[in-house]
């Protein structure tokens, strides 16, 4: 039996407030192989914090702890910050939500993608440039030689997101965490970007955690789905069987999704009192 790529047991993330510490992730546990896992839920459900906690990016005054946080046999909680910097990008990469805020405005596209590679590998300059051009080709950017000389403000949102994907994939990580990777894009570009991520994950045999509020999107691109509410996983299911979900919260989310041929006068609202939600 193949060992899991990622094991999380009883993960908790908390932040201080005037009324004491508040848990934004409460006792999350999951096991991930080289597969595609979707994490869905409303804003504030703890999805993004889970992704950041895997990379140990929760900074003070935030606090994270877990009974078990193991990546490919490595105890992430026992690693120094220097050791974590070697893992981030090289073996675990994370695509952030909006490239306009994630890309450095004073560095060219080529320099930023190359920096992601230089940090983890010692390559001659000619090989470095060749890898950058090859990566831009693989994310379907035309005229990659010209694009390497551009600055982030000179590219569209869709191209910026492809550049972010190139940056995260060029070190050839084992695990990719994609946090709302298409939230800033229009519908026509969303499908292209997600198809691209899916293609890269399949070709390289990576593990994927796709974080999103879009249930139908995650059901299309993932193998399994975790549904989160108020920091907790309330349901886990095979993606293809999402329509059979049993938890009232998941059923409520599914019911609130507009249909292509909508016949209802009003979209239903979650009745949280029916299942003890807050």
RODO-2510 file (C-alpha; in nm, 4 decimals, decimal comma):
residues 278
     n   res          X          Y          Z
     1     x     0,0000     0,0000     0,0000
     2     x     0,1393     0,3410    -0,1005
     3     x     0,2070     0,5776     0,1894
     4     x    -0,0061     0,8960     0,1879
     5     x     0,1495     1,2172     0,0652
     6     x    -0,0072     1,4279     0,3411
     7     x    -0,1536     1,3361     0,6800
     8     x    -0,3299     1,5881     0,9041
     9     x    -0,4850     1,5006     1,2377
    10     x    -0,6739     1,7438     1,4619
    11     x    -0,5452     2,0658     1,3038
    12     x    -0,6465     2,3822     1,4882
    13     x    -0,5821     2,7450     1,3887
    14     x    -0,6799     3,0285     1,6216
    15     x    -0,6558     3,4075     1,6476
    16     x    -0,7006     3,6381     1,9485
    17     x    -1,0063     3,8640     1,9822
    18     x    -1,1436     4,0916     2,2515
    19     x    -1,3459     3,7932     2,3758
    20     x    -1,0550     3,5494     2,3786
    21     x    -0,9018     3,3224     2,1166
    22     x    -1,1272     3,2050     1,8343
    23     x    -1,0654     2,8841     1,6408
    24     x    -1,0974     2,9383     1,2647
    25     x    -0,9994     2,5762     1,1959
    26     x    -1,1288     2,3287     1,4524
    27     x    -0,9997     1,9734     1,4644
    28     x    -0,9544     1,9151     1,0908
    29     x    -0,8211     1,5766     0,9843
    30     x    -0,7482     1,4483     0,6331
    31     x    -0,5282     1,2094     0,4376
    32     x    -0,4156     1,2905     0,0837
    33     x    -0,2468     1,0725    -0,1757
    34     x    -0,1381     1,1774    -0,5238
    35     x    -0,4951     1,2732    -0,6005
    36     x    -0,7153     1,5798    -0,6387
    37     x    -0,8922     1,6905    -0,3203
    38     x    -1,1400     1,9768    -0,3158
    39     x    -1,2164     2,1826    -0,0046
    40     x    -1,5360     2,3861    -0,0319
    41     x    -1,7428     2,6113     0,1916
    42     x    -1,8555     2,9680     0,2416
    43     x    -1,6172     3,2580     0,2997
    44     x    -1,4800     3,2322     0,6537
    45     x    -1,5232     2,8559     0,6744
    46     x    -1,1485     2,7984     0,7255
    47     x    -1,0539     2,6751     0,3773
    48     x    -0,7675     2,9166     0,3079
    49     x    -0,6374     2,8934     0,6644
    50     x    -0,6112     2,5180     0,6219
    51     x    -0,3954     2,5640     0,3116
    52     x    -0,1727     2,8181     0,4833
    53     x    -0,1388     2,5989     0,7923
    54     x    -0,0050     2,3111     0,5811
    55     x     0,2788     2,5426     0,4738
    56     x     0,3084     2,6767     0,8290
    57     x     0,2284     3,0288     0,7118
    58     x     0,0082     3,1223     1,0096
    59     x     0,1926     3,4158     1,1632
    60     x     0,1571     3,5721     1,5069
    61     x    -0,0733     3,6521     1,6731
    62     x    -0,2279     3,3539     1,4961
    63     x    -0,1466     3,0079     1,6309
    64     x    -0,1632     2,6627     1,4767
    65     x    -0,1210     2,3170     1,6240
    66     x    -0,1991     1,9594     1,5219
    67     x    -0,1640     1,6122     1,6664
    68     x    -0,0117     1,5109     1,3335
    69     x     0,1069     1,7125     1,0310
    70     x     0,3142     1,4828     0,8094
    71     x     0,4170     1,5471     0,4491
    72     x     0,5796     1,2546     0,2655
    73     x     0,7166     1,1195     0,5929
    74     x     0,8377     1,4623     0,7128
    75     x     0,6980     1,5992     1,0393
    76     x     0,6278     1,9587     0,9357
    77     x     0,5780     2,0730     1,2952
    78     x     0,9293     1,9618     1,3851
    79     x     1,0953     2,1587     1,1027
    80     x     1,2814     2,4853     1,1565
    81     x     1,1780     2,7916     0,9577
    82     x     1,4862     2,7466     0,7375
    83     x     1,3857     2,3871     0,6636
    84     x     1,0303     2,4984     0,5838
    85     x     1,1637     2,7544     0,3344
    86     x     1,3399     2,4698     0,1549
    87     x     1,0127     2,2752     0,1368
    88     x     0,7918     2,5655     0,0299
    89     x     0,7920     2,5956    -0,3454
    90     x     1,0301     2,3049    -0,3986
    91     x     0,7960     2,0313    -0,2729
    92     x     0,4769     2,2128    -0,1693
    93     x     0,3534     2,5091    -0,3745
    94     x     0,0523     2,7347    -0,3231
    95     x    -0,1281     2,9422    -0,5861
    96     x    -0,2767     3,2492    -0,4196
    97     x    -0,6101     3,4049    -0,5106
    98     x    -0,5159     3,7200    -0,7043
    99     x    -0,1942     3,7475    -0,9088
   100     x    -0,2095     4,1274    -0,9001
   101     x    -0,1290     4,1076    -0,5289
   102     x     0,0962     3,8011    -0,5424
   103     x     0,3376     3,9095    -0,8167
   104     x     0,6178     4,1572    -0,7446
   105     x     0,5338     4,4789    -0,9364
   106     x     0,8993     4,5812    -0,9807
   107     x     1,0311     4,2511    -1,1179
   108     x     0,9850     4,1204    -1,4709
   109     x     0,7839     3,8056    -1,5280
   110     x     1,0939     3,6115    -1,6334
   111     x     1,2910     3,7183    -1,3260
   112     x     1,0106     3,6136    -1,0910
   113     x     0,9679     3,2700    -1,2450
   114     x     1,3450     3,2204    -1,2491
   115     x     1,3692     3,3239    -0,8839
   116     x     1,1330     3,0409    -0,7878
   117     x     1,3752     2,7993    -0,9544
   118     x     1,7032     2,9578    -0,8408
   119     x     1,5898     2,9343    -0,4776
   120     x     1,5816     2,5557    -0,4960
   121     x     1,8186     2,4563    -0,7784
   122     x     2,1668     2,5585    -0,8923
   123     x     2,1440     2,5901    -1,2712
   124     x     2,3576     2,7655    -1,5365
   125     x     2,1957     3,0844    -1,6696
   126     x     2,1298     2,9321    -2,0132
   127     x     1,9517     2,6307    -1,8605
   128     x     1,7580     2,8614    -1,6283
   129     x     1,6240     3,0706    -1,9159
   130     x     1,5382     2,7575    -2,1138
   131     x     1,3368     2,6192    -1,8196
   132     x     1,1481     2,9490    -1,7821
   133     x     1,0592     2,9584    -2,1543
   134     x     0,9567     2,5924    -2,1433
   135     x     0,7342     2,6553    -1,8393
   136     x     0,5635     2,9523    -2,0037
   137     x     0,5009     2,7350    -2,3091
   138     x     0,3474     2,4653    -2,0893
   139     x     0,0998     2,7139    -1,9381
   140     x    -0,0006     2,8103    -2,2932
   141     x     0,1439     3,1597    -2,3067
   142     x     0,2217     3,2756    -2,6598
   143     x     0,5516     3,4521    -2,7332
   144     x     0,7100     3,3489    -2,4021
   145     x     1,0391     3,5238    -2,4873
   146     x     0,8547     3,8561    -2,5082
   147     x     0,6453     3,7901    -2,1974
   148     x     0,9541     3,7276    -1,9806
   149     x     1,0455     4,0978    -2,0225
   150     x     0,7027     4,2272    -1,9156
   151     x     0,6046     4,3555    -1,5713
   152     x     0,2892     4,2333    -1,3901
   153     x     0,0906     4,5498    -1,4703
   154     x     0,1464     4,4827    -1,8415
   155     x    -0,0367     4,1489    -1,8463
   156     x    -0,4059     4,0610    -1,8217
   157     x    -0,5639     3,8886    -1,5228
   158     x    -0,5781     3,5576    -1,7073
   159     x    -0,2144     3,5778    -1,8126
   160     x    -0,1153     3,6863    -1,4618
   161     x    -0,2805     3,3754    -1,3214
   162     x    -0,0973     3,1561    -1,5751
   163     x     0,2303     3,3219    -1,4711
   164     x     0,1515     3,2426    -1,1064
   165     x     0,0891     2,8797    -1,2022
   166     x     0,4216     2,8733    -1,3885
   167     x     0,6020     3,0102    -1,0818
   168     x     0,4492     2,7464    -0,8557
   169     x     0,5064     2,4543    -1,0928
   170     x     0,8558     2,5245    -1,2245
   171     x     1,0281     2,3689    -0,9167
   172     x     0,8195     2,0538    -0,9882
   173     x     0,6531     2,0199    -0,6455
   174     x     0,4846     1,7062    -0,5141
   175     x     0,1830     1,8924    -0,3742
   176     x     0,0011     2,1929    -0,5199
   177     x    -0,2442     2,3950    -0,3102
   178     x    -0,4644     2,6137    -0,5313
   179     x    -0,6544     2,8720    -0,3256
   180     x    -0,9459     3,0104    -0,5311
   181     x    -0,7166     3,0141    -0,8378
   182     x    -0,9855     3,1561    -1,0687
   183     x    -1,1703     3,3963    -0,8371
   184     x    -1,0407     3,7057    -1,0213
   185     x    -1,1107     3,5729    -1,3705
   186     x    -1,4120     3,5813    -1,5991
   187     x    -1,5939     3,2567    -1,6732
   188     x    -1,4384     3,2029    -2,0171
   189     x    -1,0849     3,2180    -1,8718
   190     x    -1,1686     3,0174    -1,5564
   191     x    -1,2136     2,6920    -1,7465
   192     x    -0,8857     2,7401    -1,9352
   193     x    -0,6883     2,7988    -1,6141
   194     x    -0,8453     2,5021    -1,4344
   195     x    -0,7912     2,2731    -1,7317
   196     x    -0,4277     2,3847    -1,7289
   197     x    -0,3846     2,3082    -1,3574
   198     x    -0,5562     1,9715    -1,4026
   199     x    -0,3307     1,8851    -1,6980
   200     x    -0,0127     1,9735    -1,5082
   201     x    -0,1202     1,7797    -1,1974
   202     x    -0,2042     1,4682    -1,3988
   203     x     0,1118     1,4820    -1,6140
   204     x     0,3434     1,5224    -1,3163
   205     x     0,1626     1,2833    -1,0796
   206     x     0,1178     1,5510    -0,8136
   207     x    -0,1247     1,5834    -0,5264
   208     x    -0,3714     1,8731    -0,5522
   209     x    -0,5781     2,0583    -0,2919
   210     x    -0,8263     2,2845    -0,4719
   211     x    -0,9851     2,5401    -0,2395
   212     x    -1,3038     2,7022    -0,3664
   213     x    -1,6557     2,8162    -0,2810
   214     x    -1,7835     2,6797    -0,6148
   215     x    -1,9220     2,3310    -0,5545
   216     x    -1,9857     2,2427    -0,9188
   217     x    -1,6361     2,3510    -1,0208
   218     x    -1,4723     2,1367    -0,7524
   219     x    -1,6951     1,8395    -0,8354
   220     x    -1,5729     1,8613    -1,1967
   221     x    -1,1994     1,8793    -1,1275
   222     x    -1,1498     1,6757    -0,8081
   223     x    -1,1639     1,3137    -0,6967
   224     x    -1,2823     1,3796    -0,3403
   225     x    -1,4466     1,6730    -0,1634
   226     x    -1,4395     1,8018     0,1943
   227     x    -1,7148     2,0463     0,2906
   228     x    -1,6186     2,2952     0,5645
   229     x    -1,8329     2,5158     0,7837
   230     x    -1,7175     2,7320     1,0767
   231     x    -1,3731     2,5694     1,0768
   232     x    -1,4935     2,2109     1,0749
   233     x    -1,5348     1,9416     0,8107
   234     x    -1,9060     1,8606     0,8079
   235     x    -1,9032     1,6171     0,5150
   236     x    -1,6636     1,4176     0,2992
   237     x    -1,7629     1,2479    -0,0248
   238     x    -1,6493     1,1257    -0,3651
   239     x    -1,6719     1,4203    -0,6056
   240     x    -1,8941     1,2357    -0,8515
   241     x    -2,1445     1,1705    -0,5717
   242     x    -2,1682     1,5269    -0,4415
   243     x    -2,5319     1,5396    -0,5528
   244     x    -2,5994     1,2600    -0,3017
   245     x    -2,4665     1,4637    -0,0072
   246     x    -2,6627     1,4069     0,3128
   247     x    -2,5567     1,6848     0,5514
   248     x    -2,8127     1,9694     0,5653
   249     x    -2,5409     2,2320     0,5203
   250     x    -2,4102     2,0693     0,1999
   251     x    -2,7655     2,0186     0,0758
   252     x    -2,8330     2,3872     0,1442
   253     x    -2,5246     2,4971    -0,0508
   254     x    -2,6224     2,2798    -0,3456
   255     x    -2,9781     2,4127    -0,3429
   256     x    -2,8518     2,7720    -0,3486
   257     x    -2,6575     2,7203    -0,6736
   258     x    -2,8412     2,8806    -0,9711
   259     x    -2,9309     2,6453    -1,2552
   260     x    -2,8850     2,7048    -1,6265
   261     x    -3,2600     2,6742    -1,6825
   262     x    -3,3784     2,8222    -1,3533
   263     x    -3,7499     2,7795    -1,2786
   264     x    -3,7533     2,8854    -0,9127
   265     x    -3,8775     3,2356    -0,8293
   266     x    -3,6260     3,2651    -0,5436
   267     x    -3,3063     3,0813    -0,4530
   268     x    -3,3373     2,9074    -0,1141
   269     x    -3,1567     3,0450     0,1909
   270     x    -2,9736     2,8190     0,4340
   271     x    -3,1898     2,7382     0,7369
   272     x    -2,9051     2,7057     0,9860
   273     x    -3,1387     2,6525     1,2820
   274     x    -3,2408     2,3197     1,1298
   275     x    -2,9001     2,1665     1,1964
   276     x    -2,7469     2,3821     1,4684
   277     x    -2,5387     2,6020     1,2358
   278     x    -2,4273     2,9510     1,3348
***
